[in-house]
Amino acid sequence: MKIKKDYIMQYENNIPKAIPVQDCINTPPKETASSRATLTFILGILAFTCFGILTGIPAIILGAKELKEIKNGTSSKAGETITKVGFTFGIIVTALTALILLAVFTFALIAGMVSQ
């Protein structure tokens, strides 16, 4: 099989010089994020935008597992950033939801005591 090479033109002292471009066959494939890292990111974003604690807790669980696998080297390092973002959003939303529920229940308890 004959491989056709492409060339880039560079100039030395105003004289064009053709330099071969690296073959696509020799380039290593790009490392991509795992599906668990992507799912953690999506769940974290959904928790932050509309679903709250329903997707926040799964984002925390999946994110913790994925970060552990990345640390152990069994998962792709390319997904570390999006896993951390989804994991962080899950924690923030879950904590805010817990604080809001605590405030609502406290307000309801105080309102019930005052009305008696």
Secondary structure as UniProt FT lines:
FT   STRAND          7..12
FT   TURN            13..14
FT   STRAND          15..20
FT   HELIX           24..26
FT   HELIX           35..46
FT   HELIX           47..51
FT   HELIX           53..72
FT   HELIX           77..79
FT   HELIX           80..115
//
